[in-house]
Amino acid sequence: MRTLFLTLALTLAPSLIKAEVVYTRTENTTRFSSFNGNSSSFSNTIGQSFRNNGSISRLDYVTFGLGRGGDAYTSGTLNVKVYATTGTAGDYTPTGSVLFQSTTIDASTITSTFQDYTFSGFSGSNLLSPNHNYIALLTWQGINFNGTNGLDIKRYEDLAAPYGDFNATFNGEKREYQLYGTISVPEPGTLLLGSIAAACGGGAWWRRKRHQASKATAQESVA
């Protein structure tokens, strides 16, 4: 029975790995913010606040719409860092130390036309507490900005429903607009299934090792 349950769990796992979107605004927009300096702490950064609802979750990915305003970048990287927030609805700003951050993408991949760029592979436990507010902050390092050769990010001029309580931040301060993009976490059932499968797999391994040890002991006794 245990073997059957483990087999079913491992078979169903890939099909049940779904994402729960906690923030998304991806309708057409021509608005954008532009930057031409390297990030330092909350200076010269931009991010989007969001809320993890329901249960403890791991951050899956963050997507922003990015473009460059001039020549191709020959150096530098970008990533997303996640912070806790201070403030209330529509007035969230980042606070404290970075909780976890994504892997980097190469700045040379940013094109002169807007594209969706997805940040994932978040470091550490990347656990989001239930019913807590956070900010996904876009940061960059070492980009060769030349004159007006800036980094552009899509944004909207309003705080639209259903995320009207969640605002963008610029230079660590709240802004009454939102960013184009998506922030997603795995559905709670995915994490539960993964835990069950891991537990079953661990139990099967332990029973196999115990059987092998018992068999070895019996052979030694016969000898």
N, C-alpha and C positions, 0 to 999 in steps of 0.2 A: 504494500500500500504506500509506504514511504517513497519507494522508487517510482511508482506511478505518479505520485503528487509532484515529486521533483521534476520528472520528465514533462509533465503538463506545465509547471511553472516556467521552466526554461524554454519550452516551446512557445508559450504565449507571450513571454516577456517582450520580444521585439515588436509584436503587433500592438502591445499595450503601452509602449513608450510614447506618450503624447505630451504635448506642451499646453500649459495653461497661460494665456496671455494676461498679464496684469496691467499692461498699458500698451495701447496702439493708436497712432494717428498716422495714417498713410494715404489719405486723400490728397489730391493735387494741391500743390502750393508753390509759389514762386518767391516767397519770403525767405530770407536767410540772414544769419549772422556771420561776420567775417573776422578772421584773426590773422595777425602777422607777427606773433612773438611766441616764444616757448613757454610752456606751462611751468608754474612754480607754486606749489601748494594749491590754494584756490584761485590764484591770480591767472588771468588769461585762460580760463577754462569755461566750459559750458556743460550743463547737465540737465537731466529730467528727473523730477521726483516721482515716486510711485509707492504703492502700498502692497505688502504681501498679505493677502486675505486668507482666512480659514485655518491653515495648519502650517507647521514648520516646513520650509521648502528650500531647495537648492536653486540658486540662480542658474538658468540654463544659457540664455544668450541675450544680448542687447544689440539692436540694429539702429543705426543712424544714417541719414542721407547726407553724404559728403561730396565735396568737389573742390577743385583748386582754381584760383583766379588768374593764374599765369603759367609760367614755365613749369615743366615737370620737376618734382622734388628729387634730388639726388642723394639725400640722406634723411635720416630720422625715422621714428616709429610713432604709432598711436596706440592707446589702449583705453579701457574703461575702468575706473576705480569706483567702488561703492562705499558710501558713507552713510552713517545715521544722520538724522535731521533734527533741527530745532525749528520752532515756529508752529503755526497752525495752518488749516486748509488754505491753499493758495498763497502761502507765505513761507514755504519750506526753504531752508538753506542747509548746506552741509556742515557737519560739526565733528570734532574729534579726529582720530586717526583713521586712515583708510582701513576698512574691514577686510576687503579682498579685492583683487584686480584680475582683469582678463589677461590672456596672452596678447602680445603685441602684433600689429600688422605693419608691414613696410609702407612708409609714406610714399614710396615711388609708385605704389599701386593706385593712388588717388588720381582720378582723371579730371580733365577740364570740364566734363559734364557730370551732373549729379548722378551718383550711383548709391545703392544700398550697401553698407559695409557692416558685417556682423562680427561682433566681439564675443568670444566664448572662452572655454578653458580656464575658468576662474580659479584662482589659487586658494589654498587652505580649505577649510570646511565649507566655505561659501554658503553657510546656512542663513536663511532669512527667518527671523522670529515671526510667529503668527501675529497678524493685526498690528504690524509696525510699519512705519514710513521710512523710506530710504531715498537716496539720490544716486543715480548712475551718472558719473561725471566723466566726460570725454577729456582726455589729456594727451599731450604730445610732447616729444622730446627730440631735439636735434634736427628739426626740419630747416632746410636752407631757404628761409623766407628772403626774397629779394625785392625791395621796394614795395610795390603793391601786390606782390605775388602772395596772396593770402589763402587761408584755409576757410572754406565756406561750409556752413551747415544749415540744412533746411529747418525752418520754424514757422509757426503760425502766430497770428496777432491776437489770438483769443484763448481763453481757457474753456474749451468746449467739452460738453458732456460726452460720454459718461465719466470723464476724468477731470471735470471742472475744478476739483479741489486740488489738483496736482499741477504744479507750475514748473517752469524752467528756472535755472539759476545761471547767473553770469558773473564771473569774478567772485564767486562765493556769495553773491547777493541774490535775492529773489527777483524774478521777473514775471510780469503778468502776461506771459505767453507760454506756449508749449512747443516741444520739438517734434519734428517728423520722426517717426521710428516705432519700434516695438521692443518691449521688455517681457521676457517669458521665463516661466519656471515649469518644471515637470509637474504633471498632475499628481496629487497625493497618492493615488493608487499605484503609480509607477514606482515610487519609493518603497511602498509597502511590499509590492511584489518582489522587488529586488532584494529586500531584506529577508523575505521568506525563502527565496531561492538560495540566497547565500547561507542562511541557517541550515536549510536542508542539505546543501552541498557540504557544509562543514560537518554535519552529523554523519553523512554517508562516509566521508573521509575518515572520521574518528572510528566508526564501526569497522571499516576495512582494516585500519591499522591495528585495532584490537584483535581482530580475527587472525591477522598475520602473526601477531605476537603470541597468541594462544597456540597457533599451529607450530610455531618455532619451539615453544616450550615443550609441547607434546613430543616433538621429534627428538629433542634433547633427552627426554625422559626414557624414550624407547632405546636410544643409543646407550 
